[in-house]
Amino acid sequence: MANINGAFGLRPIGKMGQNTNSTGATEYRIASSNTNAIYQGSPVIPLAAGVIDIVGAAAGGTVGLLGVFWGCEYVSSVTGEKVFSNYWPGTGADSNFPVKAFVYDDPAQLFLIATSNVVAAANTEAEVRAAVFANANFADGDTGSTVTGLSDATLDLDTIATTDTLNMRIMGVLDDPENSDFTVAGVGIIVRLNNHFNSPNGAIAGGTVSTTGV
């Protein structure tokens, strides 16, 4: 049976260890002049101006990730009313008021992401599970749907490697009967963010020893 998962970006699913899984989000700001759409489930980065933005490339880019975008709040420049949205449309905010963004930014947060493709080296459950503790990058990490507000980000199986600059560490494979066909896209993979901006080692582009996969 074909998998039913489509792209939904990164979805919080748990925490490493025995930490309380509050799936709490921290408030940050988006520049009201930022024309880049940011979708729910999108990986986001910090900017020097004290605001956030979506990752700079489909694969995720080279800036340490701050976390995953959940939604935002702003005042409409058209109606003057407060808007709550699961994505930032890149326009329509009254610049006299802040654009508040809510981000899952805990370095210990685990996320669920769907695979974008199938490759010969990982088209069985055993082969995909053998990739646990390796790293991978995103496919379409900087795009999404203006209809659902959801990110298009998925995990690109072609990128699985030990390379420390890849944006995700594979932590497990979700046991999910409705998405268990490993010969097609849509398998649920459990990941954490590599090179996390808020990690104790002060992650930077280029990675550290702790982010090198096995």
N, C-alpha and C positions, 0 to 999 in steps of 0.2 A: 504494500500500500504506500502511495506517495506521501511524503511529509506534508503537513498542513501549515507549518511555519512559513511565514513570509519574513521580510525584514522588519525589525522593530527596534534596532539599535541595541543599547545596553540596558538591561532591566535588572535592578537590584534583586538578589535572590538569597543572600545570607552574608555571614561574616566569617573570616578565618578564626579558627580556634573556638573558644567559648565566650567570645564577646557578645554582648547584647545586640541583637539585630533590630535596631530601632528604625532602620532605613531613613534616618534623619537627614535632612538637607540643610545646607548652610546658605544664608542669603549673601549674594554678591550683586554687583551692578553691571549692566550693559550700557554702553554709551548710546544715547538716544539717536545719535547720528550714524550708528553702525547699521549698514545696509545688508550685512550678511545674515541670512535666516539661520536660526539655531533651533533644532528640533528636539523633541523629547527623546531621550536616549542617545543624544549626540555626545561624543567626547568633547570636552571644552578645555581651553588653555587660558592661563592668566596673561594679561598684557601689562606693560610697564606703567600705563596710565591708571592702574588700579581697577580695571574692568576686565570682563571675560569676553571670549570670542569662541566660535567654533574652530575646530582644528583646521590647520592651513592646507591640508592635502587629503585626497581620498583615502590614502593609506594611513593617515594619521599625523604625518609631519614629524618634526624633530624636537619640538618644544615639549618639556615635561607636562603631562596632563594634570589638570587640577581636579578633574572628576567628570561626572556625567550630568547633563542638563535634565531637569525635571519639568520646569515650567517657569512662567514669569508673570509679573504684575506691572501694569503701566497705565497711564492716563491717556485716553484717546485724544488725538489732536482734532478729531472731527466732532465727537459728541461731548467731550469734556468729562466723560464717565470713566470710572476705573474698569480696566479690562483684566481678567484672569485668563491666561492662555497656556496650553501645553507646549506652545512653540513661540519663538520670537520671529515675527514676520519680516523684520528688517525695515519697517516703515510704520507710520501711523501713531507715533508716540508724541505727546506734548513735551517739548524739551524743558519746560518749566518744572517738570516733576521727574523723579528718578524712575529708571526702569530697573525693577528688582528681579533678579534671577535666583533660582533655587537649584542648588547643585549637590548631588551626592558626592562628597569630597573626602570621605574617610579612606585612607590608604588600605585599610583592612577589608573594605567592602568587596564582596564577590558579586559578579554580574552574570546574567545569562545572555548569550548572543547566539544567533543562528549562523550556520555556515552558509557561505555564498555560492559554493561550487563543490565539485567533486574532482579529485585528482587520483591518478593511478596508485600513488603511494599511500592514499588514505581513503579507500572506498569500502572498507570493512570496519566493523566495530572494533576489532582487535587492533587494527592499524591506527584508528583515531585515538583509542585509549592509550596507545603507545606514545602518543604525542603529549600526554600529560607531563607537565614540568618543562616543556619546551615553550617557545615564544611564537607569537604570530602578529600580523598586522591586520588592519581593517581593509575591507573593500567598501567603497562609497561612504567613508566616514564623514564626509562633509556635505552630504545631500540628504533630502528627506521629502516628505509629502505635505503639501499645504492643505490637503483634504483631511488627513488623519492627524497631522501634526507630528507624526512619528519619524524618527531617523531611518535612513536607508542603510545604516552601518551594519555590516555582517563580518564574519571572520573568514579571511581568505586562506583556505587550506594550502594554496601554493606557497605561502610565505612562511610556513612552519619551519623553525630553525632554532639554533641556540643563540642567535645574534642578540646582543644586549640592547640594541636600539629599537627593537620591535616593541610595539606599544602594549601588547597583552601577554600575560603569562597564563597558559592553559592549566587549570586546576582540576578539571574533571569533565565528565560527559553526563548530561542529564538523562536519567532513566525515564523515558517518555514514550510509551507505546505508539502514540500518534505521530511521532517524529523520529522513528527508529530505522528508516531506510537510509543506510550509509552510502548508497550508490547515487543519491541525488542531494541537492542542497536542502537546508532546513533543519539539520541536526542541531540540537541545543547543546552548546558548549559553555561550561562554567569557567570564568576567567577573573583575574584581577588586573588592575592597571599597573604596568611597568613604569619605571622612571617617574613615579608620582611626585608632583610638586610639593606635596605636604608630607612626604615620607621623611623619617628621621635622618636619612643620609643626605637630604637636600638635593633631590634628583636633578640632574641637568641633562641636556642633550648629549648623547654619547653613552649614557648608562653607567652603571657601576658593577662591581663584581656580583652583587646580590641579585642583579636582574639577568644574569647570563643563564640561559636555559640549559637543561641537561639532555 
